Amino acid sequence: MSIIRFDPFRNEFLSLRDQFMQPFFEDTEDWPALTMTQGLNVYEQDDKIVVKAAAPGIPEDKLEVTYEDGMLHIKGSIEETEEEKKKNKVVYRKQMISSVDYTTHLPRPINVDQLDAEIKDGVVTVTAPIAEEAKPKKISVKKALKS
């Protein structure tokens, strides 16, 4: 149980703020929900996209990494049960269940044929080269002819 300091003006302030902001954001119900995921990092490094996801205690044979329509999905789980019996009575029982389930949109198109995933020290690292069509292209500027 946690102790929360009573603030008599908190609800009134939130209500006033919502009333003030309503004209600017009338269609807020159509906005996607913001979700925070701890243990997932997505970044660009040189010419590739790197995704690192925490998956402590889950071996590589229990992990599944899929990519479809720009979405990367990392999923895995492990369940361990340890039991000690004495004369058909359970004296000790330990059960551990661990699972991860990450889904993220990759920031740029990738070369799917070279997608690679590995796990080391409880961290899944997925790397994929950025597709050629998504890389920046330099455009030369020519002097215009006088007309």
N, C-alpha and C positions, 0 to 999 in steps of 0.2 A: 504494500500500500504506500502511495506517495502522498506527501503533503503539498498542497497547492495554496499559494497565497490568494486570498479573496480580493478581488478587484471589482467593486460595484459598477464601474464605468466601462468595463471591458465589452460587455454585450451591446451597450448603447453606442459605443464608438464603432464597433464592427458594423452595426446596423446602419449608422450614418455613412460610413465609408462605402458600404455596398449601395446605398441609395444614390450617393454622389457619382459613383463609377458606372452605374447601370446604363445611363445614356450612351456612354462610350463603348460599352461591351454588351450589346443587347443579345447577341447570338452566342453567348458563352457556353450554352449547352452543347453546341456542335463542335467545340474545341476538344481535341484529344486530351485525355487525362495525363498529367505529368507524373511519371513514376521514377523513383530513384533506385538504382541498383548498386549495391556495394559489391566490391570485388571484381568489377569489370572495367577494363581500360581499352579504349579504341583510339589509335593514333596512326599517323603517317610517318614512315621512316624511309628516307630516300625515295625510291620508286615503288614502295609496297605499303600495304595496309597491315597493321599488326593489332591483334586482339589478344588481350591477356585476361584470363578468368580464373578466379580462385576455385579450386576443387580439391580441398584437403582430404587426404585419406582415400580418394577414389582412384583405383587403378585404371590403366589405359583400356583394358578390355571391358570395363563397365561404363565407358564414356562414349557418347555419340555426338558427332559434329556434322551438321547438315547446312547446306547453303541453297537457298531458292529465292528467286526474284529480289535479290539485293538484301535478303535477311539471313543473318547467320544465327544458328541455333546450337547451343552447347548444352547437353543434358547428360546427367549421370547420377547413379545412386549405388549405394552399397548397404548391405544389411548383414550384421554379424550377431550371432547368438552364442552365448557360452552358458552351459548349464552343468551343474554338478548334482548328482543324485546319491542318496544314501538309503538303501533298502526301499526303493520305489517312492521316496519322498524327495521333493525338490528342496535342497538346502540353500542353493545359491543359483541365481539366474541373472545374467547380464545381457542386455540387448542394446546394440548401437545401430542407429539408422542415420545415414548421412546422404544428402542429395543436393544437387545444384541444377538449376534450370535458367539459362540465360538466353535471351533473344535480343538481337540488336541489328539495327540498320547500318550497313557499311556506307561511309560517306561518299565513296566514288565507285564507279564500275571496276570490277577486277577481272583478271584472267583466271577463270574457274578451273582450267586444266592444270594450273600450277598451285592450287590451294594446298596448304600443308598444315598439319596439326601435330603437336607433340606435348607431352606432359613432363614436367621436371619440378621436383620439390613442391608438389601440390598446386602448381600453376599450369593451366593449359594455355599454350601459345599457338595461335592460328595466324599464319602469314599468307598473304596473297599479293602478287604483283599487280600494280594498277594497270588497267587495260590501256593499250596504246591510244585509243580514241579519247580517253579521259585525261591524258597527259597534256600539259600546256604546249601550245605550238607557237613558234616565233613567226611573225609575219613581217616580211621586209616592206619598207616604205619607199616608194619611188617618187621622184620629182614629177609633178604634173606638167604636161605639155601646155604651152600657151595657145589659146585659141582665139 
